[in-house]
Amino acid sequence: MLNICGLHTADLKRSGISDETIRRAGLRCAPAEEVSRILGFQAGPGLVIPYPGTSFVRIKPDEPRPAKYLSPRGAKNHIYVPPGVETCFSHAAVPLYITEGEKKALKGFEAGLNVIALPGVWSWRGKTQQGGRAPIADLDAIVWTGREVRLVFDSDLRTNPKVFQSLQNHFSKVI
């Protein structure tokens, strides 16, 4: 049985995500008290999205304000890896898709693609100890040399210059 409230069940179904994928991903709804404890600040109830192999989670609030998704206060950026995708990380012959958002990664994996997700187009980088910016450590687990990589960001790539800039000038140099 799924531990998903009606609001998030409907949202996940609209995204085409199956009950089995929801179960495998460990998605669940949590009350406001638990969400506030996870985030480190006051928040209402929401969908808990665990990042497999880490203690990191993101929250999709029931009411998407101030943001559609929230990360714990002070947390570093991470890549979202649907359960099973990590098995391709050491095999450069296996194509890898990179998208924006956990639900898209789950749906892509459900469709047979090896997909990882960034929480946002700039989330491939984090702060260094010296205060600069550098690629996040999660990316080091993936063999990039010789791998076909397809960046599949949101449709606002054409209309949002920040998305295009991230793709063209920065992230593409990392891989």
MARVEX-653835 format. One record per residue: residue number from 1; residue in one letter; z, y, x of N, C-alpha, C in turn. Coordinates in Angstrom, 2 decimals, decimal comma. Each point is the difference from the previous one (the first is absolute). Example, Ala and Ser with C-alpha at 12.3 -4.5 7.8 and 13.67 -1.06 7.14 Angstrom:
[1; A; [7,80; -5,69; 13,19]; [0,00; 1,19; -0,89]; [0,00; 1,20; 0,90]]
[2; S; [-0,72; 1,05; -0,35]; [0,06; 1,19; 0,82]; [0,73; 1,09; -0,77]]
% end
This chain:
[1; M; [0,00; -1,18; 0,83]; [0,00; 1,18; -0,83]; [0,00; 1,25; 0,88]]
[2; L; [-0,76; 1,01; -0,40]; [-0,09; 1,25; 0,74]; [1,16; 0,92; -0,35]]
[3; N; [0,47; 0,75; 1,00]; [1,05; 0,98; -0,21]; [-0,64; 1,39; -0,02]]
[4; I; [-1,00; 0,16; -0,87]; [-0,76; 1,23; -0,09]; [0,13; 0,55; -1,42]]
[5; C; [0,33; 1,28; -0,11]; [0,11; 0,62; -1,32]; [-1,39; 0,20; -0,59]]
[6; G; [-0,05; 0,26; -1,28]; [-1,27; 0,16; -0,71]; [-0,89; 1,09; 0,58]]
[7; L; [0,61; 1,12; 0,39]; [-0,77; 1,12; 0,56]; [-0,78; -0,44; 1,23]]
[8; H; [0,65; -0,66; 0,94]; [-0,66; -0,38; 1,25]; [-0,86; -1,25; -0,17]]
[9; T; [0,36; -0,87; -0,94]; [-0,87; -1,14; -0,30]; [-1,35; 0,51; -0,47]]
[10; A; [0,02; 0,96; -0,91]; [-1,25; 0,55; -0,52]; [-0,81; 0,66; 1,11]]
[11; D; [0,67; 0,74; 0,88]; [-0,68; 0,67; 1,11]; [-0,63; -1,01; 0,95]]
[12; L; [0,74; -1,04; 0,35]; [-0,53; -1,02; 0,92]; [-1,15; -0,77; -0,64]]
[13; K; [0,09; -0,25; -1,29]; [-1,08; -0,69; -0,71]; [-1,26; 0,87; -0,05]]
[14; R; [0,18; 1,32; -0,21]; [-1,16; 0,92; 0,02]; [-0,68; -0,03; 1,37]]
[15; S; [0,77; -0,25; 1,03]; [-0,55; -0,10; 1,35]; [-0,59; -1,37; 0,28]]
[16; G; [0,12; -0,91; -0,96]; [-0,59; -1,33; 0,14]; [0,81; -0,96; 0,84]]
[17; I; [1,28; 0,26; 0,16]; [0,86; -0,85; 0,84]; [0,65; -1,08; -0,85]]
[18; S; [-0,12; -1,23; 0,46]; [0,49; -1,16; -0,75]; [1,51; -0,17; 0,13]]
[19; D; [0,57; -0,76; -0,94]; [1,43; -0,33; 0,05]; [0,34; -0,71; 1,31]]
[20; E; [-0,86; -0,90; 0,45]; [0,25; -0,74; 1,25]; [0,07; 0,95; 1,18]]
[21; T; [-0,90; 0,96; 0,07]; [0,02; 0,97; 1,10]; [1,25; 0,88; -0,09]]
[22; I; [0,38; 0,41; -1,19]; [1,22; 0,78; -0,20]; [1,20; -0,79; 0,52]]
[23; R; [0,06; -1,28; -0,35]; [1,10; -0,86; 0,44]; [0,02; -0,14; 1,53]]
[24; R; [-1,17; -0,32; 0,58]; [-0,09; -0,19; 1,46]; [0,37; 1,26; 0,76]]
[25; A; [-0,34; 1,16; -0,57]; [0,29; 1,27; 0,67]; [1,46; 0,42; -0,18]]
[26; G; [0,72; -0,64; -0,90]; [1,41; 0,33; -0,22]; [0,21; 1,32; -0,73]]
[27; L; [-1,01; 0,44; -0,75]; [0,12; 1,24; -0,75]; [1,02; -0,18; -1,12]]
[28; R; [0,82; 1,03; -0,24]; [1,01; -0,08; -1,05]; [0,43; 1,40; -0,40]]
[29; C; [0,53; 0,10; -1,18]; [0,53; 1,28; -0,48]; [1,48; 0,08; 0,35]]
[30; A; [0,45; 1,24; 0,25]; [1,41; 0,21; 0,34]; [0,51; 1,21; -0,76]]
[31; P; [1,30; -0,04; -0,37]; [0,60; 1,13; -0,71]; [0,21; 1,19; 0,94]]
[32; A; [0,27; 1,16; -0,59]; [0,15; 1,24; 0,75]; [1,02; -0,10; 1,13]]
[33; E; [1,12; -0,68; -0,25]; [1,06; -0,10; 1,02]; [-0,52; -0,72; 1,24]]
[34; E; [-0,71; -1,09; -0,20]; [-0,53; -0,77; 1,14]; [-1,09; 0,79; 0,71]]
[35; V; [-0,88; 0,63; -0,76]; [-1,08; 0,80; 0,60]; [0,60; 1,13; 0,84]]
[36; S; [1,01; 0,67; -0,53]; [0,65; 1,09; 0,74]; [0,64; -0,51; 1,29]]
[37; R; [0,60; -1,18; -0,06]; [0,61; -0,59; 1,20]; [-1,08; -0,33; 1,03]]
[38; I; [-1,11; -0,58; -0,42]; [-1,10; -0,35; 0,89]; [-0,58; 1,25; 0,66]]
[39; L; [-0,22; 1,03; -0,79]; [-0,67; 1,20; 0,51]; [0,91; 0,94; 0,78]]
[40; G; [1,29; -0,06; -0,31]; [0,93; 0,92; 0,66]; [0,04; 1,37; -0,65]]
[41; F; [-0,50; 0,09; -1,21]; [0,08; 1,22; -0,79]; [-0,13; -0,37; -1,47]]
[42; Q; [0,40; 0,94; -0,86]; [-0,02; -0,24; -1,44]; [-1,42; -0,24; -0,51]]
[43; A; [-0,17; -1,05; -0,76]; [-1,29; -0,30; -0,60]; [0,23; -0,86; -1,23]]
[44; G; [-0,98; -0,03; -0,86]; [0,07; -0,82; -1,19]; [-0,43; -1,43; 0,30]]
[45; P; [-0,16; -0,82; -1,03]; [-0,42; -1,38; 0,19]; [-1,44; -0,07; 0,50]]
[46; G; [-0,36; -1,16; 0,55]; [-1,37; -0,13; 0,49]; [-0,35; -1,41; 0,45]]
[47; L; [-1,22; -0,14; 0,41]; [-0,53; -1,26; 0,52]; [0,28; -0,08; 1,49]]
[48; V; [0,66; -1,07; 0,44]; [0,30; -0,22; 1,41]; [-1,16; -0,78; 0,61]]
[49; I; [-0,55; 0,55; 1,10]; [-1,11; -0,63; 0,70]; [0,47; -0,35; 1,41]]
[50; P; [0,42; -1,27; 0,21]; [0,46; -0,39; 1,33]; [-1,19; -0,15; 0,96]]
[51; Y; [0,22; 0,38; 1,23]; [-1,01; -0,18; 1,05]; [0,35; -1,31; 0,71]]
[52; P; [-0,80; -1,05; -0,21]; [0,31; -1,32; 0,56]; [0,25; 0,04; 1,52]]
[53; G; [1,01; -0,75; 0,40]; [0,34; -0,11; 1,42]; [0,82; 1,17; 0,52]]
[54; T; [0,37; 0,93; -0,89]; [0,81; 1,15; 0,40]; [1,10; 0,20; -1,04]]
[55; S; [0,90; 0,92; 0,29]; [1,01; 0,38; -1,00]; [-0,46; 1,25; -0,76]]
[56; F; [-1,19; 0,49; 0,31]; [-0,53; 1,22; -0,61]; [-0,50; -0,29; -1,41]]
[57; V; [0,26; 0,94; -0,91]; [-0,55; -0,06; -1,37]; [-0,44; 1,40; -0,38]]
[58; R; [-0,94; 0,05; -0,93]; [-0,36; 1,27; -0,64]; [0,27; -0,16; -1,49]]
[59; I; [0,12; 1,11; -0,67]; [0,31; 0,01; -1,42]; [-1,10; 0,75; -0,74]]
[60; K; [-0,45; -0,60; -1,10]; [-0,87; 0,71; -0,94]; [0,91; 0,38; -1,16]]
[61; P; [0,37; 1,30; -0,09]; [0,93; 0,41; -1,06]; [-0,61; -0,19; -1,39]]
[62; D; [0,87; -0,27; -0,96]; [-0,45; -0,08; -1,39]; [-0,64; 1,32; -0,43]]
[63; E; [0,59; 1,10; 0,46]; [-0,56; 1,32; -0,28]; [-0,46; 0,58; 1,34]]
[64; P; [-1,32; 0,14; 0,18]; [-0,55; 0,34; 1,33]; [0,19; 1,45; 0,42]]
[65; R; [1,23; 0,44; 0,01]; [0,29; 1,33; 0,51]; [1,23; -0,10; 0,88]]
[66; P; [0,04; 0,52; 1,17]; [-0,95; 0,94; 0,56]; [-1,25; -0,65; 0,62]]
[67; A; [-0,03; -1,31; 0,10]; [-1,15; -0,68; 0,60]; [-0,25; -1,31; -0,72]]
[68; K; [-1,22; -0,52; 0,15]; [-0,33; -1,28; -0,64]; [0,69; -1,16; 0,69]]
[69; Y; [0,26; 0,12; 1,31]; [0,70; -1,02; 0,77]; [1,00; 0,69; 0,90]]
[70; L; [1,13; -0,67; 0,24]; [1,06; 0,56; 0,83]; [0,41; -0,98; 1,09]]
[71; S; [0,33; 0,53; 1,17]; [0,52; -0,80; 1,11]; [1,44; 0,42; 0,27]]
[72; P; [0,79; -0,90; 0,58]; [1,38; 0,36; 0,31]; [0,07; 1,22; 0,93]]
[73; R; [1,02; 0,79; -0,22]; [0,22; 1,20; 0,82]; [0,04; -0,39; 1,48]]
[74; G; [-0,79; 0,70; 0,81]; [0,01; -0,21; 1,44]; [-0,75; -1,23; 0,48]]
[75; A; [-0,62; -0,74; -0,91]; [-0,70; -1,23; 0,40]; [-1,28; 0,32; 0,77]]
[76; K; [-0,34; -0,90; 0,91]; [-1,25; 0,10; 0,75]; [-1,13; -0,57; -0,84]]
[77; N; [-1,21; 0,36; 0,35]; [-1,18; -0,55; -0,67]; [-0,21; -1,46; 0,38]]
[78; H; [-0,51; -0,76; -0,94]; [-0,32; -1,41; 0,22]; [-1,32; -0,32; -0,68]]
[79; I; [-0,63; -1,08; 0,45]; [-1,17; -0,51; -0,72]; [0,49; -1,03; -1,00]]
[80; Y; [-0,66; -0,06; -1,14]; [0,32; -1,01; -1,00]; [-0,92; -1,19; 0,23]]
[81; V; [0,60; -1,17; 0,15]; [-0,74; -1,22; 0,27]; [0,31; -1,01; -1,11]]
[82; P; [-0,95; -0,22; -0,92]; [0,25; -0,99; -1,05]; [0,32; -1,36; 0,63]]
[83; P; [0,91; -0,76; -0,61]; [0,37; -1,30; 0,56]; [-1,23; -0,87; 0,25]]
[84; G; [-0,18; -0,44; 1,24]; [-1,12; -0,85; 0,38]; [-1,02; 0,70; 0,87]]
[85; V; [-0,12; 1,31; -0,11]; [-1,00; 0,74; 0,79]; [0,35; -0,01; 1,48]]
[86; E; [1,29; -0,02; 0,32]; [0,41; 0,06; 1,41]; [-0,55; -1,16; 0,82]]
[87; T; [-0,40; -1,08; -0,64]; [-0,55; -1,15; 0,75]; [-1,32; 0,32; 0,67]]
[88; C; [-0,69; 1,06; -0,42]; [-1,28; 0,36; 0,61]; [0,16; 1,00; 1,15]]
[89; F; [1,19; 0,53; 0,23]; [0,18; 1,08; 0,96]; [-0,44; -0,36; 1,42]]
[90; S; [0,20; -1,24; 0,40]; [-0,35; -0,38; 1,38]; [-1,43; -0,53; 0,12]]
[91; H; [-0,74; -0,02; -1,08]; [-1,37; -0,54; 0,00]; [-1,00; 1,13; -0,21]]
[92; A; [-0,53; 0,53; 1,09]; [-0,91; 1,15; -0,06]; [-1,29; -0,32; -0,74]]
[93; A; [-0,33; -1,26; -0,15]; [-1,24; -0,36; -0,71]; [0,13; 0,18; -1,51]]
[94; V; [1,23; 0,19; -0,49]; [0,24; 0,16; -1,43]; [-0,03; 1,49; -0,35]]
[95; P; [-0,91; 0,41; -0,89]; [-0,05; 1,41; -0,40]; [1,30; 0,43; -0,67]]
[96; L; [0,32; 1,28; 0,15]; [1,21; 0,55; -0,58]; [-0,35; 1,28; -0,75]]
[97; Y; [0,53; 0,12; -1,20]; [-0,19; 1,19; -0,82]; [1,30; 0,80; 0,03]]
[98; I; [-0,14; 1,32; 0,07]; [1,17; 0,87; -0,03]; [-0,20; 0,96; -1,17]]
[99; T; [0,98; 0,01; -0,90]; [-0,09; 0,85; -1,19]; [1,22; 0,89; -0,08]]
[100; E; [0,03; 0,80; -1,03]; [1,09; 0,92; -0,24]; [0,75; -0,48; -1,25]]
[101; G; [1,19; -0,57; 0,21]; [0,81; -0,42; -1,13]; [0,19; -1,50; -0,12]]
[102; E; [1,23; -0,37; -0,32]; [0,39; -1,40; -0,07]; [-0,73; -0,78; -1,09]]
[103; K; [-0,18; 0,61; -1,17]; [-0,66; -0,71; -1,09]; [-1,44; -0,35; 0,36]]
[104; K; [-0,69; 0,90; 0,66]; [-1,39; -0,29; 0,41]; [-0,04; -1,15; 1,01]]
[105; A; [0,98; -0,03; 0,89]; [0,05; -1,09; 0,98]; [0,26; -1,34; -0,70]]
[106; L; [0,91; 0,00; -0,96]; [0,27; -1,24; -0,73]; [-1,22; -0,48; -0,77]]
[107; K; [-0,69; 0,91; -0,65]; [-1,19; -0,38; -0,76]; [-1,11; -0,48; 0,93]]
[108; G; [-0,18; 0,66; 1,13]; [-1,00; -0,43; 0,97]; [0,31; -1,38; 0,54]]
[109; F; [1,26; -0,26; 0,30]; [0,38; -1,32; 0,51]; [-0,21; -1,07; -1,07]]
[110; E; [0,33; 0,36; -1,23]; [-0,22; -0,91; -1,12]; [-1,48; -0,36; -0,14]]
[111; A; [-0,87; 0,94; 0,38]; [-1,46; -0,21; -0,06]; [-0,54; -0,71; 1,24]]
[112; G; [0,89; -0,39; 0,91]; [-0,42; -0,76; 1,17]; [-0,24; 0,81; 1,26]]
[113; L; [0,38; 1,26; -0,02]; [-0,19; 0,85; 1,18]; [1,30; 0,10; 0,79]]
[114; N; [-0,10; 0,17; 1,30]; [1,16; 0,27; 0,83]; [0,17; 1,51; 0,03]]
[115; V; [0,97; 0,49; -0,78]; [0,19; 1,43; -0,21]; [1,42; 0,39; 0,36]]
[116; I; [0,11; 1,10; 0,75]; [1,30; 0,63; 0,21]; [-0,08; 1,39; -0,60]]
[117; A; [1,16; 0,61; -0,22]; [0,00; 1,33; -0,62]; [0,88; 0,96; 0,77]]
[118; L; [-0,43; 1,24; -0,05]; [0,81; 1,11; 0,46]; [0,53; 0,71; -1,24]]
[119; P; [1,24; 0,50; 0,04]; [0,50; 0,74; -1,15]; [-0,80; 1,27; -0,27]]
[120; G; [-0,63; 0,54; 1,01]; [-0,84; 1,19; -0,11]; [-0,93; 0,07; 1,19]]
[121; V; [-0,99; 0,86; -0,05]; [-1,01; 0,02; 1,06]; [0,54; 0,41; 1,36]]
[122; W; [1,09; 0,71; 0,04]; [0,58; 0,41; 1,29]; [1,15; -0,93; 0,41]]
[123; S; [0,28; -1,02; -0,75]; [1,16; -0,87; 0,26]; [-0,23; -1,00; 1,13]]
[124; W; [-1,13; 0,04; 0,64]; [-0,26; -0,86; 1,17]; [0,71; 0,53; 1,24]]
[125; R; [0,56; 1,19; -0,12]; [0,68; 0,59; 1,15]; [1,43; 0,34; -0,35]]
[126; G; [0,80; 0,15; 1,03]; [1,40; 0,35; -0,18]; [0,44; 0,91; 1,13]]
[127; K; [1,23; 0,44; -0,05]; [0,53; 0,88; 1,03]; [0,42; -0,81; 1,22]]
[128; T; [-0,27; 0,56; 1,17]; [0,47; -0,61; 1,24]; [1,38; 0,56; 0,33]]
[129; Q; [0,66; -0,60; 0,97]; [1,31; 0,51; 0,41]; [-0,10; 1,40; 0,59]]
[130; Q; [-1,19; 0,33; 0,52]; [-0,22; 1,32; 0,58]; [-0,39; 1,04; -1,05]]
[131; G; [-0,12; -0,42; -1,27]; [-0,33; 0,91; -1,07]; [-1,48; 0,10; -0,31]]
[132; G; [-0,83; -0,74; 0,72]; [-1,43; -0,01; -0,27]; [-0,35; -1,01; -1,07]]
[133; R; [-1,27; -0,31; -0,11]; [-0,49; -0,98; -0,97]; [-0,74; -1,10; 0,74]]
[134; A; [0,15; -1,23; -0,47]; [-0,68; -1,15; 0,60]; [-0,17; -1,07; -1,06]]
[135; P; [-0,92; -0,94; 0,21]; [-0,17; -1,11; -0,95]; [1,32; -0,77; -0,17]]
[136; I; [0,26; -0,45; -1,23]; [1,23; -0,74; -0,27]; [-0,03; -1,37; 0,67]]
[137; A; [1,16; -0,49; 0,35]; [0,13; -1,26; 0,73]; [-0,55; -1,19; -0,79]]
[138; D; [0,05; 0,05; -1,34]; [-0,51; -1,12; -0,81]; [-1,44; -0,35; 0,37]]
[139; L; [-0,78; 1,00; 0,39]; [-1,41; -0,23; 0,31]; [-0,18; -0,82; 1,26]]
[140; D; [1,04; -0,05; 0,86]; [-0,09; -0,78; 1,24]; [-0,06; -1,50; -0,24]]
[141; A; [0,39; -0,46; -1,17]; [-0,01; -1,43; -0,31]; [-1,41; -0,52; -0,26]]
[142; I; [-0,97; 0,90; -0,11]; [-1,36; -0,39; -0,38]; [-0,92; 0,08; 1,20]]
[143; V; [-0,79; -1,06; 0,23]; [-1,03; 0,03; 1,02]; [-1,18; 0,79; -0,56]]
[144; W; [-0,29; 1,13; 0,62]; [-1,06; 0,88; -0,49]; [-1,32; -0,22; 0,72]]
[145; T; [0,06; -0,31; 1,29]; [-1,22; -0,14; 0,81]; [-0,88; -1,11; -0,57]]
[146; G; [-1,24; 0,37; -0,29]; [-0,97; -0,96; -0,52]; [0,11; -0,28; -1,48]]
[147; R; [0,90; 0,67; -0,70]; [0,22; -0,25; -1,43]; [-0,83; 0,97; -0,84]]
[148; E; [-0,59; -0,53; -1,06]; [-0,64; 0,85; -1,00]; [1,10; 0,55; -0,90]]
[149; V; [0,07; 1,33; -0,08]; [1,01; 0,67; -0,81]; [-0,71; 0,91; -0,99]]
[150; R; [0,40; -0,10; -1,24]; [-0,56; 0,86; -1,04]; [1,11; 0,85; -0,59]]
[151; L; [-0,14; 1,31; 0,15]; [0,96; 0,94; -0,56]; [-0,44; 0,34; -1,41]]
[152; V; [0,85; -0,30; -0,96]; [-0,33; 0,19; -1,42]; [1,07; 0,89; -0,62]]
[153; F; [-0,16; 1,31; 0,24]; [0,97; 0,95; -0,53]; [-0,38; 0,38; -1,42]]
[154; D; [0,86; 0,78; -0,63]; [-0,22; 0,42; -1,38]; [-1,30; 0,79; -0,16]]
[155; S; [-0,44; 0,12; -1,22]; [-1,25; 0,69; -0,30]; [0,04; 1,48; 0,33]]
[156; D; [1,19; 0,57; 0,23]; [0,04; 1,42; 0,33]; [-0,43; 0,28; 1,43]]
[157; L; [-0,46; -1,04; 0,70]; [-0,55; 0,17; 1,34]; [-1,10; 1,07; 0,01]]
[158; R; [-0,81; 0,02; -1,03]; [-1,12; 0,94; -0,07]; [0,43; 1,42; -0,36]]
[159; T; [1,11; 0,13; -0,70]; [0,39; 1,32; -0,48]; [1,23; 0,57; 0,69]]
[160; N; [0,75; -0,83; 0,71]; [1,21; 0,45; 0,66]; [-0,22; 0,01; 1,52]]
[161; P; [-0,15; 1,17; 0,60]; [-0,30; 0,06; 1,43]; [1,07; -0,64; 0,88]]
[162; K; [1,26; -0,04; -0,47]; [1,07; -0,62; 0,80]; [-0,21; -1,51; 0,12]]
[163; V; [-0,47; -0,63; -1,06]; [-0,27; -1,43; 0,03]; [-1,13; -0,29; 0,98]]
[164; F; [-1,08; 0,76; -0,11]; [-1,14; -0,19; 0,88]; [0,40; 0,25; 1,46]]
[165; Q; [0,79; 1,04; 0,24]; [0,44; 0,32; 1,35]; [0,83; -1,13; 0,60]]
[166; S; [0,89; -0,57; -0,79]; [0,81; -1,12; 0,48]; [-0,88; -1,16; 0,41]]
[167; L; [-0,96; -0,30; -0,83]; [-0,90; -1,13; 0,26]; [-0,89; 0,27; 1,20]]
[168; Q; [-0,67; 1,12; 0,02]; [-1,00; 0,29; 1,03]; [0,60; 0,35; 1,34]]
[169; N; [0,96; 0,88; 0,02]; [0,48; 0,55; 1,26]; [1,18; -0,71; 0,61]]
[170; H; [0,72; -0,79; -0,77]; [1,23; -0,55; 0,53]; [0,09; -1,52; -0,11]]
[171; F; [0,10; -0,51; -1,21]; [0,27; -1,43; -0,16]; [-1,08; -0,87; 0,62]]
[172; S; [-1,26; 0,42; -0,10]; [-1,09; -0,81; 0,54]; [0,10; -0,14; 1,51]]
[173; K; [0,70; 0,92; 0,67]; [0,18; -0,09; 1,46]; [1,09; -1,01; 0,39]]
[174; V; [0,88; -0,29; -0,95]; [1,10; -0,93; 0,26]; [-0,51; -1,44; 0,08]]
[175; I; [-0,95; -0,30; -0,87]; [-0,48; -1,38; -0,06]; [-1,21; -0,16; 0,80]]
% end
